[in-house]
Amino acid sequence: MDLSNATWVKSSFSGDNGGNCVEVANLRDTADHPDLIAVRDSKDPEGPKLLFTPTKWNAFLNGVKADEFGG
């Protein structure tokens, strides 16, 4: 999948930690998969990407906010 036109963002909470974070792209502006959210490792931007539906991504975010993952 070509994600070269995706706009990747990272959390403002990441700060200047040497790139140890994830980046997220909403693919709504791409022609290939407008209904997906992409996630990648900021240290390896050419590496693998995870793709989520908006419903699954929102469920993940809600789980993070509710501390369901024991962080």
N, C-alpha and C positions, 0 to 999 in steps of 0.2 A: 504494500500500500504506500502510495506517495504522500508523505506528510510535509513535503518541502514548503508548502504554502501555509502551514499551520502556524498560529501565533502562540508560542509557549510562554507561560508565566509561572513564577514561583511565589510562594507565600512571602508576604512582607515580614513574617516572623522568622524567616530563614537567616536574615542578617548577612554578615560577611563571614561565612563559615567554610570558605574554601570550596564551595560548590557541592557540599554534602547535603543535597536535598532532592526532592522530586519536582518536576515541572509538569504542568497540566495544560492541555489545549482543548478548547471546545471546537469541534470540527464543523460547527454550523455554517461556517463561511467557506468550507471546502466542498467541491463537487462530489468527491468520492464517497464520503460517509457523513452526511450532515447531521445524523442523529446519534453521534457517538462522542464520548469524551476520551481523550488519549492521555496517558501518563508515561513519563520516561524518567530515567535517572539523569540528573543534571551533569554528572561526571562522565556519562557516556551517551551524549545526545544522538549519536548514530546507531546506538545499540537497540535492543528490543523495546517495544512499546506495549503497554497494556491498553486495551480498549474496553470501555464500559458504556452501557446504555445510561441515559440520564437517570432512570429509576434506580439502577444499581449504584451509580456514583453517589446519588443523594442518600441512599441507604448507608453507604460506607461513611460519608461525611457525618450523618446523624450518629452512627456508631462511635466515631472518633469523639464527637462532642459529648456523648454520654459516657465516655471512658470505658467502652465495652471491650477494648483490646488490651487492657491491663498496662497501659503506658505509664 
